[in-house]
Amino acid sequence: MSQTTDAFAADPEATTIGTAWSTEDGAGRARDLFAEHIGGTPDGVWAAPGRVNVIGEHTDYNNGFCLPIALPHRTYVAARRRDDDKVVLVSQLADSILSWEGTLDEIAPGSVNGWQAYTAGVAWALREAGYGIGGFEAALVTCVPLGAGLSSSAAVECGVGLALADLYDLGLSDSDAGRTDLVNAARAAENEVAGAPTGGLDQTASLRTTDGHALLLDCDDWSVRQVPFDLDAAGLELLVIDTRASHRLVDGQYEARRRACESACRILGVASLREVGDLGAALSALDDEEMASRVRHVVTENDRVTQFAKLVDAGRIREVGPLMDASHDSLRDDYEVTCPELDTAVDAARAAGVLGARMTGGGFGGCAIALVDRDVCNDAARQVVKAFRDAGFTHPDLYVVTPGPAALRVQ
């Protein structure tokens, strides 16, 4: 997925910045995997991106605001329709090749686990929503870093979902309304089949973004607005730092944050934390200090997202750094979802003179991002690597990313 790990192994001083596969390379890998392990030629190849959430963390399931971009890193799905109800899946999502065969009736919550839940689970969700889905064969490959908090699972779900929509002529791929239905199916697969209680941000970013834009997402009504995010014109780059600290959403910590927010809503008498107007009054009404901290993060994070979007709209993108810094500090101190590796990455980037830095994703591992002047990016990357080496951490993987397109058919 990245050349960085091999480069570090050969030279501990190396600071290699990895790149995404080209569309031709990714599609070719998927077709080759299909031919070798399933046989014949697929009906097409689809690609769905991972995402970086520029700002707005743990706000999606609180009906708040988020501002993600689609990554150039994608999962590629070579797929073929069948005339029966059989499902054949093969993946090379990590270092090994995995396969699964079954029927549509065998796919349900509790019946499939692991990577199959994210793939076959989408077929279950579409059928549950009333769409006519039959059997299919699919081969999946990816250059989205796994376990990094860059939404590799949503890339799988959305790639498979889009492929099924096209294979069975569901009419969902060419409109935002149709893609919203696919978001719901992908989210249902992750929530109900895979058992990960995510809030819908990841799937929306993978299916509803546009090239060169960030997506201002209102998680109350799931409306979106495309926000021009031209980093190159501003002389900036977005550096992604994969700490390689394992990122997991199904170990209970993510769910515990959701429960705390839901409990706070019951005490405050609101449907969601989005409705909290007077933060001071809300905090005074909560006796539990930990719960109050969770609420403070969500309410202030929503405000940071809207401020960020206003600055970008006004052509003042170079002024958003303090909002990114404040977001990370809140996630570290109030929401308590960072880890030593994430904090080290952010602290080192800030010391190198970036405009702003923060963790991104659900936390508890995964990635940090830094908004940085183009001519400072390599130096910032080197300082992050040195900080990790000095702390005795695994070497991080590094990427410079730009906003890419949503999931689409590529062949």
Secondary structure as GFF3:
##gff-version 3
##sequence-region A 1 411
A	DSSP	alpha_helix	4	10	.	.	.	ID=ss1
A	DSSP	beta_strand	17	18	.	.	.	ID=ss2
A	DSSP	alpha_helix	23	37	.	.	.	ID=ss3
A	DSSP	beta_strand	44	55	.	.	.	ID=ss4
A	DSSP	three_ten_helix	60	62	.	.	.	ID=ss5
A	DSSP	beta_strand	65	81	.	.	.	ID=ss6
A	DSSP	beta_strand	86	92	.	.	.	ID=ss7
A	DSSP	beta_strand	98	103	.	.	.	ID=ss8
A	DSSP	three_ten_helix	104	106	.	.	.	ID=ss9
A	DSSP	alpha_helix	115	128	.	.	.	ID=ss10
A	DSSP	beta_strand	136	142	.	.	.	ID=ss11
A	DSSP	alpha_helix	152	167	.	.	.	ID=ss12
A	DSSP	alpha_helix	176	188	.	.	.	ID=ss13
A	DSSP	pi_helix	189	193	.	.	.	ID=ss14
A	DSSP	alpha_helix	201	208	.	.	.	ID=ss15
A	DSSP	beta_strand	213	218	.	.	.	ID=ss16
A	DSSP	beta_strand	223	228	.	.	.	ID=ss17
A	DSSP	three_ten_helix	232	234	.	.	.	ID=ss18
A	DSSP	beta_strand	236	242	.	.	.	ID=ss19
A	DSSP	alpha_helix	253	268	.	.	.	ID=ss20
A	DSSP	three_ten_helix	273	275	.	.	.	ID=ss21
A	DSSP	alpha_helix	279	284	.	.	.	ID=ss22
A	DSSP	alpha_helix	289	313	.	.	.	ID=ss23
A	DSSP	three_ten_helix	317	319	.	.	.	ID=ss24
A	DSSP	alpha_helix	321	333	.	.	.	ID=ss25
A	DSSP	alpha_helix	340	351	.	.	.	ID=ss26
A	DSSP	beta_strand	356	360	.	.	.	ID=ss27
A	DSSP	beta_strand	367	373	.	.	.	ID=ss28
A	DSSP	three_ten_helix	374	376	.	.	.	ID=ss29
A	DSSP	alpha_helix	377	391	.	.	.	ID=ss30
A	DSSP	beta_strand	397	401	.	.	.	ID=ss31
A	DSSP	beta_strand	408	409	.	.	.	ID=ss32
###
